Amino acid sequence: MNHRFHTTATRAAFAMAALPLAISFSAQAQYAEATTELAALDPVVVTAALAPRTANESLSSVSVLDEATFRRQDPTSLTDLLRGQPGVDVTSNGSFGKSGSVSLRGAPGDANVLMIDGIRLRSATAGSAAFQYLDPRMFDRAEIVRGPRGSLYGADAVGGVIQLFTPDGDEQGPQPNISIGGGSFNTQRVSAGISGREGGTRYSFAGSHFNTDGQPIRRGGEDKGYDNTSALARVAHTFESGAEVGVLALRARGHNEYDGGENDFVQQVAGIYGELPVTTTWRSRLTLSEARDELDTMDNFGGSVIDTRTQTARWQNNIQLGAHEVIAGAEISEDRVSSTNEFEVTSRDNTAVFTQALLDFSPFAIQASLRYDDNEAYGDEVTGSLALGYELDNYHTLRASIGTAFKAPSFNDLYWPNSGNPDLNPEKSETVEVGVRGQYSYSQWFWDVAVFQNDYDDLIAWAPTPSGLWAPQNVNNARIRGAELSSGVEVNDWVLQAAYTYLDPEDQETGNRLARRASQSVRLDADRELGDWSLGGSLVAQGYRYDNASNTQRLGGYGLVNLRAGWQFAPLWTARVTVENAFDKEYETSRDYINAGRAGFLSVHFGQ
C-alpha cells in the first residue's frame, strides 16, 4: 500500500483521541470486572481470547502469575519469575540488566510478543523485547499464553504472548505502599506508590529505583553495574452510562555496564483508552498507544544510538449473542527508527483487520479467529486458528487446536547497513496442539497437560550470498515437538505449584538441535503461611543445551534453589528475606557468560 496513505491514516487515527467516541478499555479492566467469579486456581485471563475467560474456558495453554506470587517471591528481575514456567526458557548474558531473551515453546525471543496493559513493547530493530529493563515492582500480574496468537496479535506471536499488568487501583480510598531494601553486590532497592478508587475513578501512581554494583559476567572479569529508575501513572474513570476512559504511562530509564562498553536505555509505553456500550450486547473500544525502545551505547567501536518507536491505533468490538461472542476490529501501526547507523529505510506501516468467534454449545466449545496484515516492508500475511473444546465432565476439559503465525523480519534483518536483505520473507509456522485440564474447585487443585508440534518454514539465518558476502536469508526449516505439564494446589495454608516442559527442537536441514534450547525443564514452588510468618522456596532445573547450530558447544544443565521468608511484625508492615541461588551454582545459558552466584536481600514493606 501507499506509504503516504498509511502515514496519513495513522495520524488521523491518533487525532481521533479527542473525539467522544474514542472508546476502549484495557485488558486489565476486563480482568478486574470478572475476578469475583473465579476460583483461586482457575483465574480469569484476557490475553488468550481478547475477552475474559477462565483458564479452563480459554482452550489455551495458559499460566498466571498473580499479585500474591509477585509479593511472595519479590524478585530482582522479571526473568526470575518467568524462568522454568511451563514452556518458558530464559537465555541471558549475565545477571542484573544484562541482555538476554525469553523463549516460549522453543521459539526465539523475537518470535514472542510482550504486552503491557494491552500495549506491545519491543525493539523494531532487534525484533525482541528487553525484559531485563522492566522492574517487577511495577507489575502485579502476568499472563503467559503459549501457542500461536498471530490471528489476534499479528506479527511475532509464534511461540505465544506474555502480558504484564500494572496495579488497577480497585480498592476503595487511597492505598499507599512503600518498600526499602538491599543486599548482595551492594544492591539497593526502593519503591513507593499509591492507588485506590474514589467514586468512578481508579488511579495508580508508583516509582522505583534499583541500583547494584553487579558481578562479573565472564570468569575473571570485573563487576558490571546496573541501575534502573521507573515510574508509573494510570487513571481511569467509569461514567454512569457505563462508558470508560483512561490513560496509562510507564517509563523505565537507566544505565547498564557490560563487557566492552556501557549503555543508557529507555523503555516506555503510553496510551489512552476508552469504552462505549453501544447497546446492551455491543461494546466498542479504541486504544491509541505508543511504545519506545531507546538505546545509547558507548563501546570499543565508538558507540551508537538506536531509538525505535511504535504508534498504534486499535479498534475492537465485542458483540454478545446469547452464549456466544463475536469480536471484530482493525489495527493501524507505524514503526519508526532513529539511529546513528544509516538504515536505508527508517519507517514502515502495518494495517490489519481481525475477527474471532467464541461459540459455546455446551459441552462443546469452538473458538475460531482470522487476521489479515498488510505491511509496507514485507507484504501481506493471513493467519488463523481453530480451537475445539469438550467438557468430559464437571472437572475435565479436553481441547485441540491448530493455528498459524509468522515472525516479521526486523529492521536489522532488512536494512542493517551493508548486510541487510530487503528481500526477506517472514518466517511462517503452523502449530497443532492437544491438551486436557482438570479443575477441582472443592479441593483448590488443578492440573494441565498439553502436547504440541510446531513446524517452521523460511527461518531467517545468516548465510553466504552468491557474491560471497554473508547476509540474513530464508534458508532453514525446523520442527519443534514438545509436552508441558503443570499443576497447583492450595491446601492447609500451603500453596504448591509444579511445571515440567519437554522439547525436541530440530533443525530439519541438519538434524541438529536448535541452539540455546534446553530439552527438559522443571520448576517447583512451595510456600506456607505460619501465622505472621511465611516460608517458601523455588527449585528450577534445566537440562543441557547447545550454544551453536552445529551442536559442538555444549552447555551443561543446572539446578537452582531460591529461598524466601516473610514476617508481618506490625499491621501493614512486613519484612522479607530472599536468597537467590542458595547453593551458589555457577551456570551458563549462553557460552562464556556466567550468571550471579548466591545473593541475599532484605527488604521492609508498608502497605497491603
Secondary structure as the mmCIF struct_conf table of DSSP 4:
data_model
#
loop_
_struct_conf.conf_type_id
_struct_conf.id
_struct_conf.beg_label_comp_id
_struct_conf.beg_label_asym_id
_struct_conf.beg_label_seq_id
_struct_conf.end_label_comp_id
_struct_conf.end_label_asym_id
_struct_conf.end_label_seq_id
HELX_RH_AL_P HELX_RH_AL_P1 HIS A 3 ALA A 15
HELX_RH_3T_P HELX_RH_3T_P1 MET A 16 ALA A 18
BEND BEND1 LEU A 19 LEU A 19
TURN_TY1_P TURN_TY1_P1 PRO A 20 LEU A 21
HELX_RH_AL_P HELX_RH_AL_P2 ALA A 27 ALA A 34
HELX_RH_3T_P HELX_RH_3T_P2 THR A 35 GLU A 37
TURN_TY1_P TURN_TY1_P2 ALA A 40 LEU A 41
BEND BEND2 ASP A 42 ASP A 42
STRN STRN1 VAL A 44 VAL A 45
BEND BEND3 VAL A 46 VAL A 46
TURN_TY1_P TURN_TY1_P3 THR A 47 ALA A 49
BEND BEND4 LEU A 50 ALA A 51
STRN STRN2 ARG A 53 THR A 54
TURN_TY1_P TURN_TY1_P4 ALA A 55 LEU A 59
BEND BEND5 SER A 60 SER A 60
STRN STRN3 SER A 61 LEU A 65
HELX_RH_AL_P HELX_RH_AL_P3 GLU A 67 GLN A 73
BEND BEND6 THR A 76 SER A 77
HELX_RH_AL_P HELX_RH_AL_P4 LEU A 78 LEU A 82
TURN_TY1_P TURN_TY1_P5 ARG A 83 GLY A 84
BEND BEND7 GLN A 85 GLN A 85
TURN_TY1_P TURN_TY1_P6 PRO A 86 GLY A 87
STRN STRN4 VAL A 88 SER A 92
BEND BEND8 ASN A 93 GLY A 97
STRN STRN5 GLY A 100 LEU A 104
TURN_TY1_P TURN_TY1_P7 ARG A 105 GLY A 106
STRN STRN6 ALA A 107 ALA A 107
HELX_RH_3T_P HELX_RH_3T_P3 GLY A 109 ALA A 111
BEND BEND9 ASN A 112 ASN A 112
STRN STRN7 VAL A 113 ILE A 116
TURN_TY1_P TURN_TY1_P8 ASP A 117 GLY A 118
STRN STRN8 ILE A 119 ARG A 120
TURN_TY1_P TURN_TY1_P9 ALA A 124 ALA A 126
BEND BEND10 SER A 128 SER A 128
HELX_RH_3T_P HELX_RH_3T_P4 PHE A 131 TYR A 133
BEND BEND11 LEU A 134 LEU A 134
HELX_RH_3T_P HELX_RH_3T_P5 PRO A 136 MET A 138
BEND BEND12 ASP A 140 ASP A 140
STRN STRN9 ARG A 141 ARG A 146
BEND BEND13 GLY A 147 GLY A 147
HELX_RH_AL_P HELX_RH_AL_P5 GLY A 150 TYR A 153
TURN_TY1_P TURN_TY1_P10 ALA A 155 ASP A 156
BEND BEND14 VAL A 158 GLY A 159
STRN STRN10 GLY A 160 PHE A 165
BEND BEND15 GLU A 171 GLU A 171
STRN STRN11 GLN A 172 GLN A 172
BEND BEND16 GLY A 173 GLY A 173
STRN STRN12 GLN A 175 GLY A 183
HELX_RH_3T_P HELX_RH_3T_P6 SER A 184 ASN A 186
STRN STRN13 THR A 187 GLU A 198
TURN_TY1_P TURN_TY1_P11 GLY A 199 GLY A 200
STRN STRN14 THR A 201 GLN A 215
BEND BEND17 ILE A 217 ARG A 218
TURN_TY1_P TURN_TY1_P12 ARG A 219 GLY A 220
STRN STRN15 LYS A 224 THR A 238
TURN_TY1_P TURN_TY1_P13 GLU A 240 SER A 241
BEND BEND18 GLY A 242 GLY A 242
STRN STRN16 GLU A 244 TYR A 258
TURN_TY1_P TURN_TY1_P14 ASP A 259 GLY A 260
STRN STRN17 GLY A 261 PRO A 277
BEND BEND19 VAL A 278 THR A 281
STRN STRN18 TRP A 282 ASP A 299
TURN_TY1_P TURN_TY1_P15 ASN A 300 PHE A 301
STRN STRN19 SER A 304 LEU A 321
TURN_TY1_P TURN_TY1_P16 GLY A 322 ALA A 323
STRN STRN20 HIS A 324 SER A 339
BEND BEND20 THR A 340 ASN A 341
BEND BEND21 GLU A 344 GLU A 344
STRN STRN21 SER A 347 PHE A 361
TURN_TY1_P TURN_TY1_P17 SER A 362 PRO A 363
STRN STRN22 PHE A 364 ASN A 375
TURN_TY1_P TURN_TY1_P18 GLU A 376 TYR A 378
STRN STRN23 GLY A 379 GLU A 391
BEND BEND22 ASP A 393 TYR A 395
STRN STRN24 HIS A 396 LYS A 407
HELX_LH_PP_P HELX_LH_PP_P1 ALA A 408 SER A 410
HELX_RH_AL_P HELX_RH_AL_P6 PHE A 411 TYR A 415
TURN_TY1_P TURN_TY1_P19 PRO A 417 SER A 419
TURN_TY1_P TURN_TY1_P20 PRO A 422 ASP A 423
HELX_LH_PP_P HELX_LH_PP_P2 LEU A 424 PRO A 426
STRN STRN25 GLU A 427 TYR A 440
TURN_TY1_P TURN_TY1_P21 SER A 441 GLN A 444
STRN STRN26 TRP A 445 PRO A 464
TURN_TY1_P TURN_TY1_P22 PRO A 466 SER A 467
BEND BEND23 GLY A 468 GLY A 468
STRN STRN27 TRP A 470 VAL A 491
TURN_TY1_P TURN_TY1_P23 ASN A 492 ASP A 493
STRN STRN28 TRP A 494 ASP A 507
TURN_TY1_P TURN_TY1_P24 GLN A 508 THR A 510
HELX_LH_PP_P HELX_LH_PP_P3 ASN A 512 ASN A 512
STRN STRN29 ARG A 513 ARG A 513
HELX_LH_PP_P HELX_LH_PP_P4 LEU A 514 LEU A 514
TURN_TY1_P TURN_TY1_P25 ALA A 515 ARG A 516
BEND BEND24 SER A 519 SER A 519
STRN STRN30 GLN A 520 LEU A 530
TURN_TY1_P TURN_TY1_P26 GLY A 531 ASP A 532
STRN STRN31 TRP A 533 GLN A 542
STRN STRN32 ARG A 545 TYR A 546
BEND BEND25 ASP A 547 ASN A 548
TURN_TY1_P TURN_TY1_P27 ALA A 549 SER A 550
BEND BEND26 ASN A 551 ASN A 551
BEND BEND27 GLN A 553 GLN A 553
STRN STRN33 ARG A 554 LEU A 555
STRN STRN34 TYR A 558 ALA A 570
TURN_TY1_P TURN_TY1_P28 PRO A 571 LEU A 572
STRN STRN35 TRP A 573 GLU A 580
BEND BEND28 ASN A 581 ASN A 581
TURN_TY1_P TURN_TY1_P29 ALA A 582 PHE A 583
STRN STRN36 GLU A 588 SER A 590
TURN_TY1_P TURN_TY1_P30 ARG A 591 ASP A 592
STRN STRN37 TYR A 593 ILE A 594
HELX_LH_PP_P HELX_LH_PP_P5 ASN A 595 ALA A 596
STRN STRN38 ALA A 599 PHE A 606
#
